[in-house]
């Protein structure tokens, strides 16, 4: 993935610097940091929000990947509707010229959302000094789609 180290089909490490870094960085930040900034903004506005960490077998265009990859997205609570998914990366730079009644790709749904498998709803920092979450997962096989 964009924020994972893959070697011998073993993935380790999601680098998470957090919302403060994302707000103050003078360069492009990772998908994890961008998501942390979105979650922090929603929570500061009093809107319940949570990060979602999962895996997928497709890229942003829906093409099958050689091996599963980590993905992150967020969800916020909308009264009467439950948790609404959003993908900050898909939303960035795509909604500026839309009319208010037009659907926003990445808010509520997106074409590959059904290919995302949630694993966790929180970033747990086990190495607080370095702010690196070490995950280790080995993907042995997956059913082929014909």
GIDAVEN-V309238 format. One record per pair of residues at least 6 apart in sequence whose ideal C-beta (glycine too) atoms are under 8 Angstrom apart, sorted by the first residue. I is the first residue (numbers start at 1). J is the second residue. D is the distance in whole Angstrom. If there is no record, write none. Layout:
BEGIN
i=I j=J d=D
i=I j=J d=D
END
This chain:
BEGIN
i=1 j=11 d=8
i=1 j=69 d=4
i=1 j=70 d=4
i=1 j=71 d=7
i=2 j=30 d=7
i=2 j=31 d=6
i=3 j=14 d=6
i=3 j=15 d=6
i=3 j=30 d=5
i=3 j=31 d=6
i=3 j=32 d=6
i=3 j=70 d=7
i=3 j=72 d=8
i=4 j=11 d=5
i=4 j=12 d=8
i=4 j=13 d=7
i=4 j=14 d=6
i=4 j=69 d=7
i=4 j=70 d=5
i=5 j=11 d=7
i=5 j=12 d=6
i=5 j=13 d=5
i=6 j=67 d=7
i=6 j=69 d=8
i=9 j=67 d=6
i=9 j=138 d=6
i=9 j=139 d=6
i=10 j=136 d=6
i=10 j=137 d=7
i=10 j=138 d=5
i=11 j=70 d=7
i=11 j=135 d=7
i=11 j=136 d=7
i=11 j=137 d=6
i=11 j=139 d=8
i=12 j=134 d=6
i=12 j=135 d=6
i=12 j=136 d=5
i=13 j=132 d=6
i=13 j=133 d=7
i=13 j=134 d=6
i=13 j=135 d=7
i=14 j=32 d=6
i=14 j=53 d=8
i=14 j=70 d=7
i=14 j=123 d=8
i=14 j=132 d=8
i=14 j=133 d=5
i=14 j=135 d=6
i=15 j=30 d=6
i=15 j=32 d=7
i=15 j=131 d=8
i=15 j=132 d=6
i=16 j=30 d=8
i=16 j=32 d=5
i=16 j=33 d=7
i=16 j=36 d=7
i=16 j=123 d=5
i=16 j=125 d=7
i=16 j=131 d=6
i=16 j=132 d=7
i=16 j=133 d=6
i=17 j=25 d=8
i=17 j=29 d=7
i=17 j=30 d=7
i=17 j=32 d=8
i=17 j=33 d=5
i=17 j=131 d=6
i=18 j=33 d=6
i=18 j=36 d=5
i=18 j=131 d=7
i=19 j=33 d=7
i=19 j=36 d=4
i=19 j=37 d=5
i=19 j=39 d=7
i=19 j=40 d=4
i=19 j=41 d=8
i=21 j=29 d=7
i=21 j=33 d=6
i=22 j=29 d=5
i=22 j=33 d=4
i=22 j=34 d=6
i=22 j=36 d=6
i=22 j=37 d=4
i=23 j=37 d=6
i=25 j=33 d=7
i=29 j=37 d=8
i=31 j=71 d=8
i=31 j=72 d=5
i=31 j=88 d=7
i=31 j=89 d=6
i=32 j=72 d=6
i=32 j=123 d=7
i=34 j=88 d=5
i=34 j=89 d=7
i=34 j=92 d=8
i=35 j=51 d=5
i=35 j=72 d=5
i=35 j=73 d=7
i=35 j=74 d=5
i=35 j=88 d=6
i=36 j=51 d=7
i=36 j=123 d=7
i=37 j=88 d=8
i=38 j=49 d=7
i=38 j=74 d=6
i=38 j=86 d=7
i=38 j=88 d=5
i=39 j=49 d=5
i=39 j=50 d=7
i=39 j=51 d=6
i=39 j=74 d=6
i=42 j=48 d=8
i=42 j=49 d=4
i=42 j=74 d=8
i=42 j=76 d=5
i=43 j=49 d=6
i=47 j=76 d=5
i=47 j=77 d=7
i=48 j=76 d=7
i=48 j=77 d=4
i=49 j=74 d=6
i=49 j=75 d=7
i=49 j=76 d=4
i=49 j=77 d=7
i=50 j=74 d=7
i=50 j=75 d=5
i=50 j=76 d=8
i=50 j=83 d=8
i=50 j=121 d=5
i=50 j=122 d=7
i=51 j=72 d=6
i=51 j=73 d=8
i=51 j=74 d=6
i=51 j=121 d=7
i=51 j=122 d=7
i=51 j=123 d=6
i=52 j=72 d=7
i=52 j=73 d=5
i=52 j=74 d=6
i=52 j=75 d=6
i=52 j=85 d=7
i=52 j=116 d=8
i=52 j=118 d=5
i=52 j=120 d=8
i=52 j=121 d=6
i=53 j=70 d=7
i=53 j=71 d=8
i=53 j=72 d=6
i=53 j=118 d=7
i=53 j=119 d=6
i=53 j=120 d=4
i=53 j=121 d=8
i=53 j=122 d=8
i=53 j=123 d=7
i=54 j=70 d=7
i=54 j=71 d=6
i=54 j=72 d=8
i=54 j=73 d=8
i=54 j=116 d=5
i=54 j=117 d=5
i=54 j=118 d=4
i=54 j=119 d=5
i=54 j=120 d=8
i=55 j=68 d=5
i=55 j=69 d=7
i=55 j=70 d=6
i=55 j=71 d=7
i=55 j=116 d=8
i=55 j=117 d=5
i=55 j=119 d=6
i=56 j=65 d=7
i=56 j=68 d=7
i=56 j=69 d=6
i=56 j=71 d=5
i=56 j=112 d=7
i=56 j=115 d=5
i=56 j=116 d=5
i=56 j=117 d=7
i=57 j=64 d=6
i=57 j=65 d=6
i=57 j=68 d=5
i=57 j=69 d=8
i=57 j=115 d=6
i=57 j=142 d=7
i=58 j=64 d=6
i=58 j=65 d=6
i=58 j=112 d=5
i=58 j=115 d=5
i=59 j=65 d=6
i=59 j=69 d=8
i=60 j=90 d=7
i=60 j=112 d=7
i=62 j=111 d=6
i=62 j=112 d=5
i=62 j=115 d=8
i=64 j=145 d=7
i=67 j=139 d=6
i=68 j=139 d=5
i=68 j=142 d=7
i=70 j=135 d=8
i=71 j=116 d=6
i=73 j=85 d=6
i=73 j=86 d=7
i=73 j=87 d=5
i=73 j=88 d=8
i=73 j=113 d=8
i=73 j=116 d=7
i=74 j=85 d=7
i=74 j=86 d=5
i=74 j=87 d=8
i=74 j=88 d=7
i=75 j=83 d=4
i=75 j=84 d=6
i=75 j=85 d=5
i=75 j=86 d=7
i=76 j=83 d=7
i=76 j=84 d=6
i=76 j=86 d=7
i=77 j=83 d=6
i=77 j=84 d=8
i=78 j=84 d=5
i=84 j=107 d=7
i=84 j=108 d=6
i=85 j=108 d=7
i=85 j=109 d=7
i=85 j=113 d=6
i=86 j=106 d=6
i=86 j=107 d=5
i=86 j=108 d=7
i=87 j=106 d=4
i=87 j=107 d=8
i=87 j=110 d=6
i=87 j=113 d=8
i=88 j=106 d=8
i=89 j=106 d=8
i=90 j=105 d=6
i=90 j=106 d=3
i=90 j=110 d=6
i=91 j=104 d=6
i=91 j=105 d=8
i=91 j=106 d=4
i=91 j=107 d=6
i=94 j=104 d=7
i=94 j=105 d=6
i=94 j=106 d=7
i=95 j=104 d=5
i=95 j=107 d=8
i=98 j=104 d=7
i=105 j=111 d=8
i=123 j=133 d=6
i=124 j=133 d=7
i=125 j=131 d=6
i=125 j=132 d=8
i=125 j=133 d=6
i=126 j=133 d=6
i=126 j=134 d=6
i=127 j=133 d=7
i=127 j=134 d=6
END
